[in-house]
């Protein structure tokens, strides 16, 4: 464990991701965050200083996004206020195993030093989350929960 329990504000992802690239870091940066509706988790995988993989888990809506599609979500997540970051160092062989068993997380083009600053957003934007995340809120409204459990109309009983 290279770093544990830092917020994105304490760690400055725009600078520190480039520093990891400069140091030829192999491992991953993982963040657990609150997106305004629930808990999400994301990871950016490095091999010899290059970002080679990305994954984003939206636990509230039970979704997973990997590879290039996850990269924008991670850049957004690294700008959130309510998040906790860990940086875990691995050998290149361990990183190769991760990508071999999770080929979906591979990026089509590696991210190199100097490109990480452009990935991290200035501020977290919930509208960048996949649409079903927002739809999950409507699906779990009080009325839909009552219907799901066979109690439709119960809030209208006097």
SULDANOR-V622537 format. One record per residue. N is the residue number from 1. SS is DSSP state (alpha for helix, beta for strand, coil for the rest). PSI is psi in degrees with one decimal (none if undefined). D_LAST is the distance of its C-alpha to the last C-alpha in Angstrom with 1 decimal. Layout:
N;SS;PSI;D_LAST, N;SS;PSI;D_LAST
This chain:
1;coil;117.7;57.3, 2;coil;-33.0;58.8, 3;beta;142.3;55.7, 4;beta;134.6;52.5, 5;beta;28.9;49.2, 6;beta;148.7;50.1, 7;coil;158.5;47.7, 8;alpha;-31.3;48.9, 9;alpha;-35.1;49.6, 10;alpha;-26.4;51.8, 11;alpha;-23.1;53.6, 12;coil;75.7;54.1, 13;alpha;-31.9;53.8, 14;alpha;-39.7;55.9, 15;alpha;-44.9;58.9, 16;alpha;-32.3;58.4, 17;alpha;-41.2;58.0, 18;alpha;-37.0;61.3, 19;alpha;-40.8;62.8, 20;alpha;-40.6;61.8, 21;alpha;-43.7;63.5, 22;alpha;-32.9;66.6, 23;coil;6.7;66.8, 24;coil;40.7;66.7, 25;coil;138.5;63.6, 26;coil;127.9;62.4, 27;beta;-146.3;58.9, 28;beta;154.6;55.5, 29;beta;124.8;53.1, 30;beta;139.8;49.6, 31;beta;136.4;46.5, 32;beta;129.7;43.0, 33;beta;159.1;40.7, 34;beta;121.3;37.2, 35;coil;8.8;36.6, 36;coil;-19.1;33.4, 37;coil;-26.4;31.2, 38;coil;-168.1;32.9, 39;beta;134.2;36.3, 40;beta;163.1;39.3, 41;beta;138.2;42.8, 42;beta;158.2;46.1, 43;beta;142.0;49.7, 44;beta;121.6;53.0, 45;beta;133.9;56.0, 46;beta;146.4;59.5, 47;beta;116.9;62.9, 48;coil;43.8;66.0, 49;coil;-1.5;64.3, 50;beta;138.6;62.7, 51;beta;116.7;59.0, 52;beta;-10.5;59.0, 53;beta;153.2;55.5, 54;beta;142.9;51.8, 55;beta;146.6;48.5, 56;beta;123.8;44.9, 57;beta;121.0;41.9, 58;beta;92.8;38.4, 59;coil;-33.6;36.4, 60;coil;-41.9;33.0, 61;coil;10.1;33.6, 62;coil;47.8;36.1, 63;beta;155.3;39.0, 64;beta;132.8;42.6, 65;beta;134.0;45.1, 66;beta;164.3;48.8, 67;coil;-145.5;52.2, 68;alpha;-36.7;52.7, 69;alpha;-26.8;49.0, 70;alpha;-19.6;48.0, 71;alpha;-44.8;50.6, 72;alpha;-37.0;48.7, 73;alpha;-38.5;45.5, 74;alpha;-42.7;47.6, 75;alpha;-36.6;49.2, 76;alpha;-44.4;45.8, 77;alpha;-35.5;44.6, 78;coil;-7.0;47.7, 79;coil;1.7;46.5, 80;coil;152.7;43.2, 81;coil;-36.9;42.7, 82;coil;76.2;40.6, 83;beta;160.1;43.0, 84;beta;129.0;45.6, 85;beta;144.7;48.9, 86;beta;145.9;51.4, 87;beta;121.6;54.9, 88;beta;123.4;56.4, 89;beta;135.9;60.1, 90;coil;163.6;61.3, 91;coil;162.7;64.6, 92;alpha;-33.8;65.3, 93;alpha;-39.7;65.4, 94;alpha;-40.4;61.9, 95;alpha;-41.9;60.6, 96;alpha;-37.7;62.5, 97;alpha;-42.7;60.7, 98;alpha;-48.0;57.3, 99;alpha;-28.1;58.1, 100;alpha;-39.4;59.7, 101;alpha;-10.8;56.7, 102;coil;62.3;54.2, 103;alpha;-22.1;56.1, 104;alpha;-27.2;53.0, 105;alpha;-10.1;52.9, 106;beta;138.0;56.4, 107;beta;145.8;56.9, 108;beta;-29.3;59.2, 109;beta;123.6;61.1, 110;beta;149.7;61.4, 111;beta;130.6;60.5, 112;coil;168.5;63.4, 113;coil;136.4;64.1, 114;coil;-21.2;63.4, 115;coil;-16.9;60.6, 116;alpha;-36.2;57.9, 117;alpha;-37.8;57.4, 118;alpha;-14.9;56.4, 119;alpha;-41.0;53.7, 120;coil;124.7;51.7, 121;coil;160.3;49.4, 122;coil;-38.4;49.5, 123;coil;150.1;45.7, 124;coil;136.3;42.9, 125;coil;106.8;41.1, 126;alpha;-25.7;37.9, 127;alpha;-13.9;38.5, 128;alpha;-10.2;41.4, 129;coil;151.2;39.4, 130;coil;146.5;39.1, 131;alpha;-35.1;36.4, 132;alpha;-19.3;34.5, 133;alpha;-48.7;33.8, 134;alpha;-37.3;31.7, 135;alpha;-29.7;30.2, 136;alpha;-33.0;29.2, 137;alpha;-45.9;26.7, 138;alpha;-40.9;25.0, 139;alpha;-26.5;25.1, 140;coil;23.2;23.4, 141;coil;165.2;20.5, 142;alpha;-44.5;17.0, 143;alpha;-45.0;16.3, 144;alpha;-34.3;19.6, 145;alpha;-42.3;19.3, 146;alpha;-43.3;16.1, 147;alpha;-43.1;18.1, 148;alpha;-36.4;21.1, 149;coil;15.1;19.5, 150;coil;26.3;17.9, 151;coil;26.7;14.3, 152;coil;136.0;14.0, 153;coil;-1.5;10.7, 154;alpha;-30.0;8.9, 155;alpha;-6.3;8.1, 156;alpha;-7.7;6.3, 157;coil;134.8;3.8, 158;coil;none;0.0
